[in-house]
């Protein structure tokens, strides 16, 4: 029996999946449907969606219903989660109004979405599953997610909404983006993707170090 199919790991993955799917469903009850894009306007919810999908796939693997680990998707989801946590708290600690549109997020929602949820996925991916096995595919999926989100908010979400409103534009999901000119937003997106690449490199090194300590192979 491998570690991935042990009763303890299977139980852990049931909990991770139940939390991710439960919060994913819960988000439909707390966001206004008057705005185009609903809760999917936010990168945080893209991260939650990825977590729920990956948690389901990892649970299926533990239950012996699939032999695929979907390693590149798991790796990209880990980096997405890390970026969500890093960027949210960086902006929130500067000024909560930069990321919250005039209302506070209930505490259990805030700490799960921007803390516990990504942390549980990162723990499983690094210490149990073993990620960063297929580097090119992982980077391709990661970049596709970030670029897809950028096009989503710039071409669809922003132009179709009038809230929140900033000093430059309106409709972008996060308030601070509405205080930026297009060139400034493009620069911000570039810095964010660059940060994700740095996180990827750090994660790759950390994953390989953990694999060596555990006696696992560092490549697939």
LUMTORLUM-277618 format. One line per 10 residues: number of its first residue (from 1); for each residue y, x, z of C-alpha. Coordinates in steps of 0.2 Angstrom, whole numbers, plus 2048, in hexadecimal, padded with zeros to 3 digits. Layout:
<rs>
NUM	Y,X,Z ~ ...
</rs>
This chain:
<rs>
1	800,800,800 ~ 811,807,7FB ~ 820,806,806 ~ 828,7F9,7F9 ~ 819,7ED,7FC ~ 817,7EF,80F ~ 819,7DF,81A ~ 829,7E7,822 ~ 832,7EA,812 ~ 82D,7D9,80A
11	834,7D1,81A ~ 844,7DB,819 ~ 845,7D6,806 ~ 843,7C4,80A ~ 852,7C5,816 ~ 85C,7CE,80A ~ 859,7C2,7FC ~ 85B,7B3,807 ~ 86C,7B9,80D ~ 872,7BE,7FB
21	86C,7AD,7F3 ~ 873,7A3,802 ~ 884,7AB,801 ~ 884,7A9,7EE ~ 881,797,7F0 ~ 88E,796,7FE ~ 89B,79D,7F3 ~ 89B,78D,7E8 ~ 8A1,783,7F7 ~ 8B0,78E,7FC
31	8B9,791,7EC ~ 8C4,785,7E3 ~ 8BD,77F,7D2 ~ 8CF,77C,7CB ~ 8D0,78E,7C6 ~ 8C8,795,7B7 ~ 8B9,7A0,7BB ~ 8B6,799,7CD ~ 8B0,7A6,7D9 ~ 8AA,7B1,7CA
41	8BC,7B6,7C8 ~ 8B9,7C3,7D6 ~ 8B0,7D3,7D4 ~ 8A9,7D0,7E5 ~ 89F,7C1,7DF ~ 899,7CB,7D0 ~ 892,7D7,7DD ~ 88A,7C9,7E7 ~ 882,7C2,7D7 ~ 87B,7D3,7D3
51	875,7D4,7E5 ~ 86C,7C3,7E4 ~ 864,7C7,7D4 ~ 85E,7D9,7D9 ~ 858,7D2,7EA ~ 84D,7C6,7E1 ~ 846,7D3,7D5 ~ 842,7DF,7E4 ~ 83A,7D1,7EE ~ 82F,7CD,7DF
61	82A,7DF,7DE ~ 826,7DF,7F0 ~ 81B,7CF,7EE ~ 811,7D7,7E0 ~ 818,7CB,7D3 ~ 820,7D9,7C8 ~ 81D,7EB,7C5 ~ 82F,7EE,7BF ~ 83C,7F5,7CB ~ 84B,7F2,7C0
71	851,803,7C6 ~ 861,804,7BB ~ 866,7F3,7C0 ~ 863,7F7,7D2 ~ 86D,807,7D1 ~ 87C,7FE,7C8 ~ 87C,7F1,7D5 ~ 87D,7FE,7E3 ~ 88C,806,7DB ~ 894,7F5,7D8
81	892,7F1,7EB ~ 899,801,7F0 ~ 8A8,7FF,7E5 ~ 8AB,7ED,7EC ~ 8AA,7F3,7FE ~ 8B5,802,7FB ~ 8C2,7FA,7F1 ~ 8C3,7EA,7FC ~ 8C6,7F3,80C ~ 8D1,800,804
91	8DD,7F2,7FE ~ 8DA,7E6,80D ~ 8DF,7F4,81A ~ 8EE,7F8,810 ~ 8F3,7E5,80F ~ 8E7,7D6,810 ~ 8F3,7CD,804 ~ 8EE,7D9,7F6 ~ 8DD,7D1,7F5 ~ 8DE,7C0,7FE
101	8E7,7B3,7F5 ~ 8F1,7AB,803 ~ 8E2,7A7,80E ~ 8D6,7B1,819 ~ 8C4,7B2,815 ~ 8B9,7AC,823 ~ 8B2,7BA,82D ~ 89F,7B8,82A ~ 8A3,7B7,817 ~ 8AE,7C6,817
111	8A3,7D1,820 ~ 893,7CC,816 ~ 89B,7CE,805 ~ 8A5,7DE,809 ~ 899,7E6,815 ~ 888,7E0,81A ~ 882,7D9,809 ~ 885,7E9,7FF ~ 87F,7F4,80E ~ 86E,7EB,80E
121	86C,7EE,7FC ~ 871,800,7FD ~ 865,803,80B ~ 856,7FC,802 ~ 85B,805,7F1 ~ 85D,816,7F9 ~ 850,816,807 ~ 842,80B,801 ~ 843,808,7EE ~ 84A,818,7E8
131	858,817,7DB ~ 861,821,7CF ~ 851,824,7C5 ~ 858,820,7B3 ~ 869,827,7B3 ~ 86F,823,7A2 ~ 869,811,7A3 ~ 871,80F,7B4 ~ 882,816,7AF ~ 881,80A,79F
141	87E,7FB,7AA ~ 88B,800,7B6 ~ 899,803,7A9 ~ 894,7F3,7A0 ~ 896,7E9,7B0 ~ 8A7,7F0,7B4 ~ 8AE,7EF,7A2 ~ 8A7,7DD,7A1 ~ 8B0,7D8,7B1 ~ 8C1,7E0,7AA
151	8C0,7D7,79A ~ 8BB,7C7,7A3 ~ 8CA,7C7,7AE ~ 8D6,7CE,7A1 ~ 8D2,7C3,792 ~ 8CB,7B3,79B ~ 8CF,7B1,7AD ~ 8E1,7B7,7AD ~ 8E7,7AE,79E ~ 8DF,79D,7A4
161	8E6,79D,7B6 ~ 8F7,79D,7BD ~ 8F2,7A1,7CF ~ 8F4,7AD,7D8 ~ 905,7B1,7D2 ~ 90D,7C3,7D3 ~ 91D,7CC,7CE ~ 916,7D0,7BC ~ 909,7C3,7B7 ~ 8FE,7B5,7BF
171	8EC,7B0,7BE ~ 8E4,7C1,7C2 ~ 8D7,7BE,7D0 ~ 8DD,7CB,7DC ~ 8F0,7C9,7E1 ~ 8F4,7DB,7DF ~ 8EF,7DB,7CD ~ 8FD,7CF,7C9 ~ 90A,7DB,7CF ~ 904,7E8,7C2
181	909,7EA,7AF ~ 8FA,7EB,7A3 ~ 8FB,7FE,7A2 ~ 8FA,7FF,7B5 ~ 8EB,7F3,7B6 ~ 8E2,7FE,7A8 ~ 8E6,80D,7B3 ~ 8DF,805,7C2 ~ 8CF,7FF,7B9 ~ 8CD,811,7B3
191	8CF,818,7C4 ~ 8C2,80B,7CB ~ 8B5,810,7BE ~ 8B8,822,7C1 ~ 8B5,81F,7D4 ~ 8A5,816,7CF ~ 89F,825,7C6 ~ 8A3,830,7D5 ~ 899,824,7E0 ~ 88B,825,7D3
201	88B,838,7D4 ~ 88B,837,7E7 ~ 87D,82A,7E7 ~ 873,834,7DB ~ 874,843,7E7 ~ 871,839,7F6 ~ 862,830,7EE ~ 859,840,7E9 ~ 85C,848,7FA ~ 854,838,803
211	846,839,7F6 ~ 842,84B,7FB ~ 843,848,80D ~ 837,839,80B ~ 82B,843,7FF ~ 82E,837,7F1 ~ 831,83D,7DF ~ 843,83E,7DA ~ 840,839,7C8 ~ 837,82A,7C0
</rs>
